[in-house]
Amino acid sequence: MRILLVEDDRETAEYAVQGLAREGHSLRVATDGREALLLASCEQWELLIVDRMLPHLDGLALVRMLRAGGTATPVLFLTALGEVNDRVAGLQAGGDDYLVKPFALAELAARVEALGRHAQRPAPETVLRAGDIEIDLLTHTASRRGEALDVQERELRILEYLMRNAGRVVTRAMLLETIWGFHFTPRTNLVESNISRLRAKLGQTSDEGPIETVRGLGYRLHVPGR
């Protein structure tokens, strides 16, 4: 992992560099806040390890400025300021973790590894797309060809399920279990009535549209090219 260590105490910096280098990490040291701001803004890093008390620009201000500028690199505060309010201030400034001096190299290495794993995780899905239909998973809204769809919550859940299984047959029993929680097949037209309303809201006037009926099996969301 490529790490920028922002630390003005030479002994602490050497101790951290030697320990993390043995774990296979590559480190560069900045000894004041202004230098760190320049390096963090102009170069790519996988992790920033930042002291709170720095010459020219303190660690909290440094991280706030980086976050305001759009830098999303994980930040581990490494500092002697260990009171609860100090840790809270560090996290509120944009830090991802907080380790108090004096520290053990084993704990520092473990926290670095954990932050590295977190940074490598893919961003959570926020928009689901299938053909010309979209669902915003954060606002729970749907659109087709850019036009908002006036769908109810259950209709939206059916549409999402069909989109996640686009091109595959979804049976009536699958919808009853997933959307309504039925683990048996009741004598009801819940599925049919909701599919009918959903088709109408999608502007579908016949069975030849996004939601196809597969006779004797169920339904399939048709996506061109699939």
ZIKA-V415384 format. One record per backbone hydrogen bond with DSSP energy under -0.5 kcal/mol. CO is the residue of the C=O (numbers start at 0). NH is the residue of the N-H. Records with the same first field share a line. If there is no record, write none. Layout:
CO->NH ; NH
This chain:
0->2 ; 25
1->45 ; 46
2->4 ; 27
3->5 ; 48
4->6 ; 29
5->50
7->9
8->12
9->13
10->14
11->15
12->16
13->17
14->18
15->19
16->20
17->21
18->22
19->22 ; 24
20->23
24->26
25->2
27->4
29->6
31->35
32->36
33->37
34->38
35->39
36->40
37->41
38->42
46->3
47->49 ; 75
48->5
49->77
51->53 ; 58
54->32 ; 56
57->61
58->62
59->63
60->64
61->65
62->66
63->67
64->68
65->70
66->69
73->47
74->76 ; 95 ; 96
75->49
76->98
78->100
79->81
82->86
83->87
84->88
85->89
86->90
87->91
88->92
89->94
90->93
96->76
98->78
103->107
104->108
105->109
106->110
107->111
108->112
109->113
110->114
111->115
112->116
113->117
114->118
115->119
116->120
117->120
125->136 ; 137
127->134
129->132
131->144
132->129
133->142
134->127 ; 136
135->139 ; 140
140->135
141->148
142->133
143->146
146->143
148->141 ; 150
151->155
152->156
153->157
154->158
155->159
156->160
157->161
158->162
159->163
160->164
162->165
164->167
168->170
169->218
170->174
171->175
172->176
173->177
174->178 ; 179
175->179 ; 180 ; 181
176->180
183->185
185->187
188->192
189->193
190->194
191->195
192->196
193->197
194->198
195->199
196->200
197->201
198->203
199->202
202->204
206->208
209->211 ; 221
211->213 ; 219
212->214
213->216 ; 217
216->171
217->213
218->169
219->211 ; 221
220->166 ; 222
222->225
